[in-house]
Amino acid sequence: MATTIEASFVDEVVSRAGSKKNIYGAVLCVERGDQTFSHISGVGNVSFDQPYFIASVTKLYVTAVLLKLRYESRLQLEDKISKYLSDDLLRDLHVFKGKDYARDITIKHLLSNTSGIPDYFSSDVIRQLTSGNDQGWGFEKTIASAKEKKPKFAPGKRAQYSDTNFQLLGKIIETITNRDIRTIFKEFIFDELKLEDTYLYEDVNDQRPASFYYKDQQLYLPNYMASIGPEGGIVSTAKESMTFLKAFFNGHFFPKEDFKELKDWKLLFGPGLFFYGVGIASQPLSLKEFKNGLIGHWGQTGAFSFYHPRTDLYFTGTVNQFYGHSVAAKMMIEMIKKIK
């Protein structure tokens, strides 16, 4: 069993990923918890210090903020969201079999994707965005869309991935702190960890982040990316994503013992096959280790931030492809096999 990985091997793995069909750039940062090695490699349109859209990896940052607020006794995960959101906002948000459940939903339901609130990010929205139809999906539009859809279950009865949940969590954070989500991310995380190239994307004229692709088509969606804040709006680099990931898993924002509560896994079949806990995801790597895979989060842009407990390996990076997760997973699997 190897205890370290040569830099040349990381370069080789990333280069192979970058040569795959429709992969126009890839970057991987890999570290071992005991600092046996740390290496970062990039190809194509993503260099080691190139900012990129982390998309739904942003949800880990929301989880960190909420657990920090809980540690400060400013909320409880069991709090009803009606404590923080208006009646007008909640009305008709979750009507299942003739009953309005919105006032029964808790913060934990939102974090664990068990609220039952429909996801605005439907196949129709995906088709529009991937065809290049750039459009903003701010909070009001998201909530209006969710109210037009029918929930499939009562809160807590099942799990279904819904980006709408995290838009609501962002609003709850703003209500509790009386500050906008950009300021909270900056004060609670970016400044705290001294991250210089990590920020919430809000300026549609900002062209710093690397372009991402849908198959062979480059997607330019500044209006959309600037509108999805707590759901997926953070821009970062592989190295700074690593700084956050290790802080997240090692007690910087909340006590490490809280992780036992977060690992309340529910199997999801979309988008992709994976488990979801309380604000974190678990990605199986094989049938043999179905519940002992990577822990962290994917981003729809091909971004990833994961920890593999058995080998103590941390991974961050992107393949900048809308459906590039299998390529990213193979990079991480190769690293894990090398350490076994």
Secondary structure by P-SEA (a helix, b strand, c coil): ccccccaaaaaaaaaaaaacccccbbbbbbbccccccccccccccccccccccccccaaaaaaaaaaaaaaaccccccccccccccccccccccccccccccccccaaaaaaccccccccccaaaaaaaaacccccccaaaaaaaaaacccccccccbbbbbaaaaaaaaaaaaaaacccaaaaaaaacccccccccccccccccccccccccccccccccaaaaacccccccccccaaaaaaaaaaaaccccccccccccccbbbbbcccccccccccbbbbbccccccccccccccccccccccccccccbbbbbbcccccaaaaaaaaaaaaaaaac
